[in-house]
Amino acid sequence: MEALEHLDDYSPPIWAIFGDLMSGLLGVFVLILIWTIGYQVELSQSLQEEIHKRKAEEHRRMALEKALAGPLAEGRVTLHDGRIGISGSVLFSLNSARLQPDGSQLLKSLVAPLIVYLGERNEILMISGFTDDLPISSGNLKFDDNWDLSAQRALTVTRTLIKYGMPPTLVFAAAFGEHQPVVANTGEDARSRNRRVEIAPVPQGHAQQAGAQVVQSHVVQAREIPK
């Protein structure tokens, strides 16, 4: 009986239990610390990449502004997010893909600075045609729809740039029809803004992914511009 009473009085040392508990908590803390450090390193890398990307974009924008200082100062083109915008009314008559004389001279003035800009970068030019949301008039037999009109206008600008000295390997055409308006087509002023051609430098190799309908200027058959 005395032996049994002695066993009943026995209990594990409290410090041993406390030590096991602290060891477990320490292990959890170490795991949390390792995860936190790893997350901070990953976040720091992401931030550095984003900073580098933004600096590169800013440098690219400034270089493009410098290259196009003349046309920009004269208000003949706009520059937004690295895209050179030219109003469709400057280049073409309504429902036409025939380049107007003033538009031809404007494109001629852009070739030299754009060649200098591209010479410093691994980029090429995407020439994009856009229209408003009005359908092609039934009496217009030259174009099937706005896709066709925007494609022909983009090709006209592309071929004109090549005519004035732009290397064919540095330019391609893309058509967007009425599907990428800069403003809602609520009136004639808005529609005139949406009828446009944009010239955008893009990385080499991006041509296969850019645009809803991309057409290579040396492949697609279209009317040649008179020399």
HUVEN-V700499 format. One record per backbone hydrogen bond with DSSP energy under -0.5 kcal/mol. CO is the residue of the C=O (numbers start at 1). NH is the residue of the N-H. Records with the same first field share a line. If there is no record, write none. Layout:
CO=NH  NH
//
This chain:
1=5
2=6
3=7
4=8
5=9
7=10
13=16  17
14=18
15=19
16=20
17=21
18=22
19=23
20=24
21=25
22=26
23=27
24=28
25=29
26=30
27=31
28=32
29=33
30=34
31=35
32=36
33=37
34=38
35=39
36=40
37=41
38=42
39=43
40=44
41=45
42=46
43=47
44=48
45=49
46=50
47=51
48=52
49=53
50=54
51=55
52=56
53=57
54=58
55=59
56=60
57=61
58=62
59=63
60=64
61=65
62=66
63=67
64=68
66=69
68=72
69=73
70=74
71=76  77
72=75
78=85
80=83
82=201
83=80  85
84=199
85=78
86=197
87=90  91
88=92
91=100
93=96
97=99
98=93
100=104
101=105
102=106
103=107
104=108
105=109
106=110
107=110  111
108=111  112
109=113
110=114
111=115
112=116
113=117
114=118
115=119
116=120
117=120
118=121
121=123
122=204
124=202
125=127  172
126=128  200
127=174
128=198
129=176
130=196
137=140
139=141
145=149
146=150
147=151
148=152
149=153
150=154
151=155
152=156
153=157
154=158
155=159
156=160
157=161
158=162
159=163
160=164
161=166
162=165
167=170
168=171
170=125
172=127
173=215
174=129
175=213
176=179
177=131
184=186
187=191
188=192
189=193
190=194
191=195
194=196
195=88
196=130
197=86
198=128  200
199=84
200=126
202=124
203=206
205=208
206=209  210
213=175
215=173
216=219  220
//
